C-alpha cells in the first residue's frame, strides 16, 4: 500500500471525511438488507486482533471503539465509529488476521454483515462499495503512518536481515516502528528491557511483547497472520503463481468473472515493478504512480472480487503428471488447481565479483524505494544498468543522494532506456553517466564502504559509496517447473505452440494443457508493466475456454 507524505492532500490526516465517512439515510436503508440488526450491550467485544474473516458492522445507534493494547495490556482507543459509520479496513477483503480490536462503547444498535454478505454489498451497491473501498485503503495508510496495530523492528538499519524484514513489512503494507540500534537510544533501552543483546538483532517485537529473533520471511508472515490458511483438498479453478502486474491482472479478471482464484506469491505483491519509485509511462497516470501503490490497489481489487491472496508462500514444484495439477509449496503443503497461470517474472542478475555476496543486502540493493533512499541519503551511490529500472532508480535517488553514478557497458542509454528518462539523466547535475564501464572493486567492513570501476579506455575510479544498485537484466524464475514445460535457451517459458509444435488457440498457452504463462517469465514478452497487465487480463479468456470447452 502506498504511503503519501504528511503534507500530501491525499493523506488520511487531511481526508477524515473520506477515511471515516457517514452514510446517508438512503444508503443505510439499502445496507441493512445485507445484514442482521442487533442490539449490543456496552463493552461487548465484536472482534479481536488475530481473528480472521470478521464481520462488518454498521452503527445505527451508539458507537464502536477501535483499540489496541498498550504495554501493560490495557485498551488504547484510537478511533470511535458513531452513528451512520462503519468498521473495517482492507483486511476485511482478505483472509488475513486483523490488526485491531473492536468493542461497543455504549449500548448500541448495529447491523452485522457476515463476509459473504459483505462481498454482495460491495458488488451489489457500487456507490456504497466505492465509499467503503476508499475508506478502507485510507485507514490502512493511516495505520501505517501511525504504526498503530503494528510491530516494532529493532536492528541496524543497514544490516541485511533488517533490510529484508523491513522491506517485507513495507511492501505488504504492515504497520511497524523501526528502532535503529546504530543510532537510536530507544532501541538500546528496548533491548535492555527485553534482556537482549545487539548481536541477537534484528528482532521483531509483537504487540503481546513476544520476541521473534531474526525470523525468516515466511515465519514472520505466519506470526503476523499475513499468510492465509490453505486447503490441500480443495481444487481451485485457477492458481496464479506470482503477484507481479501480470499475475495481479490475471487474478482481478479471473475473480471478477466468477472463477475460484488463488494467488501464490513468495514475497509481496508487485514483483519487480513493486520496487519502482515511480512509473511515469503507465497509461492513465499522467503524474506517475509508484510500483507499490499500483500493486497495492490491484491487490485490494483482486480481493474485492474474491481472489484468495497467499503471500509468503513460494511454489517449489508442480506435479504435472495428473490433472488437476498439484502445486508443492515451500512449507511442505500443497494446493490443487484445474488451470495454472505462471507469472513468476524474473529477477535481477548479479555482478560477477569476488566480494559480491559479502555485501549483498548490506550495501548492494536491487530496488530503489523510499527505504533505500533513506539509507543512502547524502552519500554518493552507484547504479549499474541501462534499462528503465536503472533510470527510474537514478532519477529517484538523485533527490536525496549526494551524487549518482550510472555505469553501463554500452556506449550510452538511448538504445535501452525510454527517452524521457534519458533526457532527465542528461539534464541532472547530480547524475553522471559512465559508458563502457564495469565495477571492478568492492570494499568495506561489515557494510559496503567503497566502490570502484574500470572503463574501456583504461581509466579507473574509486569512490566512497555505501550503496550499489544492481539492475543489469533478468533471469526467469522457472526452476520450480522442473521439466513440466518447454523453456527457451535462457529459461523463459515458451508459449503459443503445443508439445507437437502446432499453434495453440492462445498465444499464452504453454506446452502443457491448462497451464499458461504471462508477463516477464514468458519467452518473447515485452518487459513493460503495461504489457504484463495486458497479458494477465487477456489470458483469462483462454482459461475459460480450457475450463469450459465448447461442444464439437
N, C-alpha and C positions, 0 to 999 in steps of 0.2 A: 504494500500500500504506500503510495507516495505521501511524503510529509511536506506540506507547504511551510515556508518560513513564517515566523511570528508576525511579520509585518505584511504578509500576503493577505489580500482581501478574501481569499478562499479559505483562510484558516478558520477552524471551528470557533476560535475565540471571537471572530468577527462575523460569524454567521449563526448566532444562537437560535434564531427563529427557524432556521433550516435544520440545525442539529437536534433541537428539541421542539419539533413543531406540534401544533394543536390542530386536530381535525375538526372541520365544521360539522354541524348537526346532520347535514345530508350525508356526508361521508361516514359519520359514526353510525347512522342508521343502516347503511349498507354493510359496514364492517361487522356489525353484531350478528348478521346472518351466517357468518363463517365460524362462529364460536358458541360458547355457552356462558350465559351471565351467571355470576356467583356473588354472594355476599361473604366477604372475608374479614375475620376479626383482625384488629390491630396486632402487629408483631408476628404475623404468620409469614414464615419463610416460603417464598414462591420458587426459588431456585438457588443453588449453591455453586460456588466455584468448583469446577471439576465435573459438573453434570454435563451430559451430552443430550442433544435433541430436546431442549427445553421448550416450554410453551411460550407463546407470545401473549402479552397482556395489554389490554386497552383499559384505561381508567375512566369510569363514568362518574364515580364519586369517590372522595378520599384521595389517597396518594400511595405511591410505591417508592421506597427508598432503595437506591443502589449504593452498595458499600463494599469495601474490602476490610481486612482485619489489620490492625496496627501491630507493632512488635510485641505488644502484650496480649494479643489475641482478641482485642476489643473492636467492635464495629466502628469503622470510619466512613461516614456517609459523605459522598461527593456529588450525587445527583438525586433530585427528587422529581418524580413524574407526577403531575397533578391531573385534574380532570381534562379529558379530551386528548391526553398524551399517551404514549405507548412505550413499552420496554423493548430492548434488544439492540444488537449491533451485528456486524457481518457474520459472527459465528452462528447466528440463528439460521443462516442459509446452509451451514455446513454440519458435519457430524463431529466437530472438534469439541473439546471441553471448554466451557465458558470460563471467563477470567474473573467474573464478579459475582456478588451475591445480591439477591433482591428480596425485600420483605415489605409488607404493608406498614405504612407509617401511622395509619389510623384505621378505624373500621371503614372498609371500602367496598364499593360495588364495582366489579371488574368484569370484563369479557375475556375469557380464556380461550385461546385459539391453539389447537394442537398443531404439530409440524405439518401434517397433511393439509389441514385447513388453512394454514398459513401460506403454503405454496399456492393453493387455489385462490386465496385472497390476492396475492401479489400478481398472479397471472390474469385473474378474472376481473380485477378492478385496476386498470392501468394507471389511472390518476393517483389512486391511493398508493399503489405499488411504487410509483416514481418518488413520492414523498418519503416512503419507508426506505427505499434504496439509498436515496441521497442522505437521509439522516443516519443510516447505519454506517455508511462509509465515513461520514464526518465524525461520528462517535468513535470509530476505530482510530482515526487520525488523532483525535483528542486524547485517547488513551495512550497512544504512542508519544505524543508531545509531553504529557504529564508523567508518564511512567506508571500511571495508576493501573493496578491489576497485574503488573509485570514482575520481573525478577531483577536481581542485582548481579551483574557480572564484574568480578574483581580479577584483575591481572594486568600485566604490562600491555599497554595499547598496541605496541609494536610486535608482540610475540605472536608466532604463527597460530597457536591454538586460540588465543584471544581474538585474533582477526577472524578465524574460522567461525567461532561461536557468535561473535558479534555480527558477522555477515549473515549468518543463518537467521538470527533474530530479526535483523533489519529487513531482509528480503522476504521473510514470511510475515511481516507486519506485526511482530510481537513486542509489546512494551518492555523496555529494560532500562536500567540505570548502569552506566559504566563507571567503575572506580579504578582509575589507573594507578597501579601500585608503584609506578616510577615517580609520580609527582603528587598524588592525592593523599593528604594526611588521613582523610576519612577512610581510605582503603586500608591503611595500616591499623586504624582503630577497629575496623570491622574484623580484620584477621585476628587481632588480639582477643576480641570478644568471642570469636568462634574457636580460638585455640589453634589457629592455622599458621603455617609458615609461608613466606612468599614463594618458596620453591614448590609449594603444592598448587600454586596458581597456574592457569586461571581456574576459578571456581564460580559456580552459579549458585546463588543463594535463593532458594524458593520462598514463596510467601509464608510458608509454615516453618521457616528457618532451617529446613533440611539443606544440606550442602552437597552439591554434585562436584566432585573433583575432576576437572578436565574431562567432562563427558564426551562420548562420541556424538556425532550429529544425530544419529538415529536414537541414541539413548536420551538426548535432550528433547527430541521431538516426542518421544514416548512420555517422558516425565511431564512435559508441558501440555500433553493432550492434543498436540498438533497432528500427530499420526492418528488415523481413524482405524476402527476395527474392521477387519476383512473376513468374509465368509468363504472358505475354500470350496464349499459345496455349491455355492450359488453360481450360476452361469450368467455372465453379463452379455448383453448384445454386442458391445464393443469395448475393448480396452485400448486406451490411448497411452502409449509409452513415451513420456516426455511432455513437459508443460511449457515448452517454448511457444512462440507465436503460432506456429503451425499446429502444435498439439492442442493449445487452448482454443484455437478457431475450430478444430475438429470437434472438441468437446462441446462448445457452445452450440454448434449447428446440429450435432447428433442428439444432444439432450433436448434441444428445443423442438426437435422433430419426433420426440417420443421414444428414443432409444435408451435403453438402460446402459448408461455410460460410466465407465470407471477410468480415471486418470491416475497414472502412476508416475511420480516424479521423485528423483533421487535427492534433490536439494531444495529447490524453491521455484515457484512459477517465474517464467520469463526467459529461461535459458540464457544464452549469451546476450540476447537483446535486453534482458533484465538488468545487465550491468552497465548499460549505456546511460550516460548522464543526460543526454538529450538527443532525440531522434527528430530531425527537422524536415526530413523529406517524406514523412509518412502522411498519406492523404487525409485531409480533414483536420490537421493540427498545424495551422499556419505559424504559430509561435513555437512549435515543437512540443514534445512530450517525453518525459524520461521513460526508459525501458521498464523501470519498476512500476511507475504509475500505469502504464499501458497494461502490464501483466496483472497488476492488482485489480484493475477494472474488469479485465477479461475473466479472471478467476471468479470474481463475485458473480459476473454474468452467467458463467457456466453453472455455478452452484444454484443460482436462482432458478434455472431450468431443470435442476435435479441431478446434475452430474456429481458423482462421488469423487472427491479430490483426496488421494492418498499421497501425502507429502512425506519425504524422507523414507520412501520405500523404493529401493533400487531393484530393477529386474536383472537377475543374474543369469537367467537362461530361459529357454522355451521348449516345451515338449511339443514338437510339431508333427509327431508321428500319428496323432489321432485328433479328431475333431469332436467337441470343442477343444480349442488349444488351452494348454496349461502354462501359465507364466510362473516361474520359480523366483521367489524374492530373496533378498539378502538376509532376512531374518529367519529363513528356513521354512516360511509359509508359502502358500501358492494361491493363485486365483485363476479362474477359468473364464473364457470368453469365446463367443462364436466368431467374432471378427476382431482383428488386431490392426491398429494403426501405429506404425513405427515412426516416431517423431523425436528420436533421441538426439538429433542435432549433431554438433561437432564440438570439439574442444580445441583450445589454442595449442599449437605446438610449443615445444620447449627449445631453448637455446642449447646448443652442444658446447657445454663449457664445464671444465673440471669442478668448479666450486658451485655449480648451479643449484643442486639440491640443498646444499648447506644454507643458502639464503632464501630458498623458496618459502613464501609465506612470511618471511622476516626481512622484507625489503623488495622481493620480487613479487609482482602482482599481475593478475590477468583481467582486472576490472578497474574502472575509474569512476567510482561513485563518490558521494559526499564523504563517506567514511575514509576512503583513501586520500581524498583531497585534504582532509583534516590532518592525516598522518604526515603528509609531506609539505604542509604549509610553510612558506618562507624558505624552502630549500630548492636547490637545483635538482631536476629529475631528468630521467632518460626514458623515452618511449621508443620501442623498436617495432617497426611495422609500417606498411604503406597503404593499408586499406582504410575503409571508412571508420572502423572501430578505433584504429590508432589515431586518426584525425580527430574524431569526436573527443577522445581522451585528451589529446594535446590541447585542444581549444578549451575544454572544460578545466583542466588542471592549471592552465596558464593564469586563471583568475586568482589562484592562491599561491602557486609555486613562485619561487624567485625567478626561475627560468626553465624552459622546457627544451630539451634537445631531442630531435627526432632522427633516428638512424634508419636508413633504408639501403638495401643492396643495389637497387637500380639507380638510374640517372635522375629520377625525380618522382613526383607523385601523380602527375597528370593521367597516366595510364591505369592507375589502380584506385584512385580516390575521386569522390564526387567533387565537381568543380567548386561548389560553394565552400567546401572545407579547404580545398587547395588555396583559394583566394584569402580566406581568413588566416590561414597559417602564414602565407606570404606577407600579409599586412600586419601581423602581430609583432611588436618589438620584443615580446617575451618568449618567442619561439624561434629556434634556429634549426633549419633542416641540414642534415649531413648526408648527402647522397654517396652511394658506393662505399658505405662504411659498415663495419661489424663490430660487435662487442668482443673484446679480447682480454678483458681484465675485470675481475670482481674481487673485492677485499672488504674486510670488516672484522668485527669481533663476534658478539652474539648476533648482531644485526649487520646488514649491508651498510657500508660506510663510503665505499669508493667504486666508481665505475670508469672503465676505460674502453676506448675503441681505436681501431686501426682502419684507415681508408685506403682505397685502391692506389692513390698517388703516393703512398708510403707514410703519410702523416699519422701521428698517434696523439692521443689526448687522454689525460686522466683528470677526473673532477671529483670533488667531494659530493656524493649523492647517496642518499639513504633509500631511494625508491627507483626501481627499474620496472617499467610496464612493458610486458612482452605480448605482442599481438601480431603474430607472424604466420597467419594461416591456420588451417583447421585440419584435425584428424577426426574421422567419423566415429561415433560411439556405437559400434556394431559388434564388438567382441562377444557380447552376450547371445547373439544369434546362432553362433556355433554351427554353421553349416546348414541352417534351415533355409536360407535364402541365397540366391546368387548375388555376389558383390562384384564391383569393378576392381581393377588392379590396385586402387587406392583404398578399398574397403567400404566405399559408398554403396548403397543398395540399388541394384538395377531394377528398373520398373518399365512397364509398357510391353514386355514380352513374357510369355509363359515359359515353362521349363523346356518346351519343344521348340522355342524360338518364334512362335506365332504371336502376332499383335494381340494384346488384351483389350477388352472393352474400355478399360480405364487406363490413362497414362500413369496412374499412381499404383496400379496393381503390381505385385511382385511375382516371383516365380512360384509362390505358394498361395493357393486359392484362399481367399478370405483375409489375406494379410496385405496391407497397403503401406506405402512409405511416402511421407510428405516432408517438406522443409529441407533444411541443410543436409540431412542424412541421405537424401535421395540423390543418386548419381545424375549429374546434369542439371540440378536445380540452380536457380539464381539465388545467390546468398544475400537476400534482402528481406527485411521484416514483412513488407507488403506482399511479396510473392509467397512467403511462408504462410501468411494468413489466408491468402487466396487458395493455395493448395489445400490447406486444412479444411476450408469451408466447402470446396468443390468435391473432395473425396467422399463426403457423406452420401452423395447420390450413388456412388459406386457401392458403398456399404449396403445401402438399401437394396440395390439390385442383387447383391450376393445373399443377403438375409432373406429376401422375398423374391426368388426368381420367377419371372413371368412364365406362365404355362406355354408350351410349344404349340 
